[in-house]
Amino acid sequence: MKTLLYAATCLAVFGLAFWAYRENYATQQVLKETRALQQQIGAAQVRLSVLRAEWAYLNRPQRLRDLADINFDSLGLLPLRPDQFGRVDEVSYPEPEELVITEGVEVSGLNLRSQP
């Protein structure tokens, strides 16, 4: 009986060792993937900051004004002036549609009032 118990214990230890070995390598693989993803995120953030800087450079008001002047014949763009803008109270918004209920629906058949 002791031999069977020793064999079962030995097999359990081997099984747990094998499981721990596999979990260790799986964890290391996930850590490598995480590092790679973090590097990709960092590179994407750098690219995004470069794109934002380029966008800000290309959208300089003086540059846009010059482009509008240069391409006036083909585009017909006029420079923006402060008097071209309106106020919010001058905007006409559509009236909201009125909600029409055609049929009533009974929600509950229970009488919740306490009766004396």
Buried (B, 14 or more C-beta within 10 A) or exposed (E): EEEEEEEEEEEEEEEEEEEEEEEEEEEEEEEEEEEEEEEEEEEEEEEEEEEEEEEEEEEEEEEBEEEBEEEEEEEEBEEEEEEEEEEEEEEEEEEEEEEEEEEEEEEEEEEEEEEE
